[in-house]
Amino acid sequence: GESVGLHLPTLSVQEGDNSIINCAYSNSASDYFIWYKQESGKGPQFIIDIRSNMDKRQGQRVTVLLNKTVKHLSLQIAATQPGDSAVYFCAENDNQGGKLIFGQGTELSVKP
Amino acid sequence: GAVVSQHPSWVICKSGTSVKIECRSLDFQATTMFWYRQFPKQSLMLMATSNEGSKATYEQGVEKDKFLINHASLTLSTLTVTSAHPEDSSFYICSARAGIPDMNTEAFFGQGTRLTVV
């Protein structure tokens, strides 16, 4: 079946540095992607999304890049803060029924 | 943003009993809701798609008689774990999308339910 995967399971960064979290997807027909942040014991929280007709989208301190040629997605967090420590998931929209398929997840740890 | 409320946030039950988890969309109507299961340090695994007024669609490998889903209204879906066993202990999360399911719209998630079966 289709799957969404991540290259790095853990990432440790210094406070103030930029973070980059990567994601590879396998369904070339996917046209919508979302990044979620999940803190321990809580449900996923929307961060930013991007449609396949775009290759970059910026939010507040976050940027998502989409490379459809290599089926790669990344989340960039600028000036990473301790409050950014969490697990980050990319999710791929399944056009059949609107299901979101989640990737492996990357645990981001921010050192003060 | 839209709010999805899940209840209870945690529950402990005895082996062999059934547990019901509720998922409500508080400020929008959700024709489709989704139920996920998550083990520690792992990703969210989609269990089933809950459709208002019709039967749920289960993912491969998920026992529909074990995990009963009811979507009786546009704002409420329930997941009942029947005859629970310790291996059913997990974090269960629901989500809902406000638009047409096939539209590219954000999915909102509940806060999750921690189920522990003893």
Interface residues (C-beta under 8 A of the other chain):
Chain A: G1 D31 Y32 I34 Y36 G41 K42 G43 P44 Q45 F46 D49 R51 F89 A91 N93 N95 Q96 G97 G98 K99 L100 I101 F102 G103 Q104 G105
Chain B: G1 V4 Q6 T32 F34 Y36 Q42 S43 L44 M45 L46 T49 T57 Q60 F91 I93 S95 R97 I100 P101 D102 M103 N104 E106 A107 F108 F109 G110 Q111 G112 R114
